[in-house]
């Protein structure tokens, strides 16, 4: 399991009076960290915990509801021809919000193309990735300002980028204390079969790099179930590379927050990498070009729907009298307004000038690129006034 002080498992706040104490033990599999059951019951774990204020609990729920609504808008926009493609996070909100809220301001994130929830926690304008999926830019946010790298389309490549960055942090002497820096690399269960990911494990282990590998095991690498890729739980792979691995209930935002907080703190203090397997489920398609009904049955989807991360957190808030109907209605209305605003802004995004594709190929310019630009402009101009 992860090394480090157990008191660093999550943000510690004074509990409100009258809060029900957790049950003695978790109800999930013994090898999976869980603090909130699918029925919304607060349970305990011997190594991990969070103790948040009522407002912090409400904020986690708000994050998940808004991110889910924005994600649904992304799918709708693609179906209506406004985006070329969309990669949905439906079902993975707890894994992303819990891990994202565990990060310190100075930490660096290396995402895939699905981390819309983590992006939200870094205070990046949610419209930013829509330019990428609309095909008009390559992202758009300042990765140094937000400590959040560009979306990575090449499966697993970001794990090597993250490891190299983390090795650089060590070389710069930016680890070893509460103000140290750490890196988190996101990828899916499918990417765990890629050579890049396994090579990054080797480098991170040997150089004791301050990086957390966060695998969202949503059960499918596009159409291939994880059982066809690995006979053993993914988190156990860390043992072979010489660093800790832990499996967390990825539909439990509290457990994900606790586990990621501990792992990131461990990395910042110079104790090396951790592998986190967030055991979750992709409720929708891999992307909007995919048809999941061809490789999984409805019974499986319904079984996982009963473990829905948003409903689970809402039940917890209701049982603990932390939020009432007016609060939930207000959050739904806020999420709807965010989605409407996003829709209007996405549709209003201007198309780039065709020649702009040559603008940033080289920072100092290139004679070859300039000749190609001139040829393209001449070709493009030849169509002016044509009906075709």
Helices and strands as residue ranges (DSSP letters): G 6-8, E 32-33, H 54-79, H 93-100, E 108-110, H 116-121, H 128-134, H 143-146, H 157-171, E 183-188, G 191-193, H 195-206, E 211-217, E 220-221, E 224-225, G 226-228, G 234-236, H 237-241, E 244-249, H 253-268, E 274-279, G 292-294, H 298-305, H 309-319, H 325-347, G 354-358, H 367-381
